[in-house]
Structure formats: structure tokens, C-alpha cells
Amino acid sequence: MKKIELTDSKKEELFCPTPIIEKMIVSNSDLVHEIEEEYKIPDGYLIPHLAIHLPRFNKEELDKEKVASEGRRLAKELSKIYNSLGKRWRKLLVKKKRDTKIKFEDGEIYIADDDGNILKEVSFEKVPSDMGNFIQNKLHYIQKARSDTKFHLGFYSESEKIPFAYASFSILDRDYLEKGLPEKVPSEKVLVMTRAFGFNFIPHNGMSALFHCCYKFFRDHPENYDVIITALNPNLLFKGSIFKGASYFPFALSPLQLIYHKGNYVTRRFCREKFGTEDLAKLEAESKITRAKIKTKDILWLIRGLSSRKQENVRNIAHINKITEGEYLNG
């Protein structure tokens, strides 16, 4: 496992997407928006799906026509999913964004306007597992619920039964990540934030505020967890500001292995559940999967300590661990 010095310039670079993917989406942003309107998909929802599927093609194949054809293929499937949702879900998906923020005051949580005027009360609650799994399966870009999810948490606005911001957590079960931690921590004491989702109308600091409340929930939890880690895929054009705002810090890089089954992105866990193995070379040789043709930026792993000492240690990380492909595939 290689050590990489965490200079200021390196920190910025870690959050940058693969240039060719960013170029294809940004330069064709009007086209992407037109496709979303054509298929009645909420504004911006097509982008992560497109970003994770464009690497299926060679660089030489990527042009406006390819963005259009792949965008429409994905939009058609997304449209089917959104049209199958209940009326309340569809209404929330198209609700327009306002200039609001989460405000903490006297132990309570509110949605406020930018002048600080309180608009609605907010509650931080456990989300029922069936609803959490529904969000993971239908709304999150991976579209596959984690069967090992231990905690579903979210923000609800007053009188609303669907969380407007959601996060799920599992216990660490990957050896390469346990070995890549900045200090030795038993895997059962490491929480992994595996999914996070917010509707378009979410207050501008809504996700970082949710992550802060999750931190407090686990800090005081009787099972005495030590740290929370989470993955950021910069190739999806996520800049990571919601994590920076919740005091998460980089600690490792791991290879991004983009896998496709019948043209659609899947995870290694999907392969294990469907085919009984995570041996990607074997599955590719058997034509059960295909892999990306474009080399993408690594997954960036972030960490947040659940005690003052743990957080001080991660705040002062001077080097991050570069996980090799062999360590990743074997872990």
C-alpha cells in the first residue's frame, strides 16, 4: 500500500473528475437538460447515471451523438422507474428548490430562509428499513439496496412522512479498507456510510447538516463506534462540499472498477449475489459482465472521527493510502 503526501494541491486534485467524462457532460449540458425534459426526469438526475455509464465506451467513441444516445437509453429506464412511484414521491421529485438552509437553534432543527426566518420544523429520525431500501433501490443512482444496512437515518419536515434527506450505514466488511485506515481500528467499530440521497429542493446545507446529526447519533451510540468512513466518486461530478462541511477528511484512494451487466452499472456485491463470485476476470471471460474502457479517477475515501481524539487524528493526516488493484480485488 503506497503512501501519498497530502499537499494542498493534492487535496484539490482528489476531488476532480476524470477530464474526458467531465468534458462530455459539461459541454453537452444543454443536451442533457433537453433529454431530462423530454423524458420528464427531474433536473440533474440524469447526470450521475450518464457519468457512470459513459466509460463503457472508448474515448474515440465519445461525442455529442454518443452522449445523446446513451442519455436517452438511460433516461428511458429512469422514466419508467419514476413513473412507477407513488404520487407523493413524484411530487417531491419535481418540487422546486428555494433559497433555504438548515438552522440549529436551542436544540431544535429548522428549515429557514437565507435571512434566518424559520419556515418549518425538521426532525432527525430513524427511517423505516422498507422506506430506506426503497430509496436505495429507486432513487439512489446505484439503484441497489445494501442488504447489510444496519442504520437508516434521515431528515423529515413537519407533517411529511418521506425524508427529504437520507443516509444509510453498514459495518465495515472490506479488508482493504480496514488496512487502509490511518490508524488501527477493529472493523466492527467502523461505520460505512453506504448511500446518501437528497431531493432537489433540499436546503443548500441539508446533506452536511444531516451528516452532522448522524455523527452526533453515533458519537452517543451505546455500541461505541470509533469512526465513520464513506466513499466519494469524483467521476460523478460530485465536488465533495457536503462532506467537507461535515468535517470529513481524505484518508485513502481505491481503484474504481466500473462493471456493467447488460449495459447497466452494477457493483461487486451485485456480482457476488447474482453469480456467486466477485472474480471479475472470470465473469468477464464468461461474458457475464463488461468493464470500463476508459481509465477513471480513483474512489476517494473520507473519514470522520467519533471522539475528539479520533477526529483530531484524522484532521492531521499528512499522507493518504493508495490501495492497489490487487489489494482491492482480494479484499
Order of alpha helices (4+ residues) and beta strands (2+ residues): beta-alpha-alpha-alpha-alpha-alpha-alpha-beta-beta-beta-alpha-beta-beta-alpha-beta-alpha-beta-alpha-beta-beta-beta-alpha-alpha-beta-beta-alpha-beta-alpha
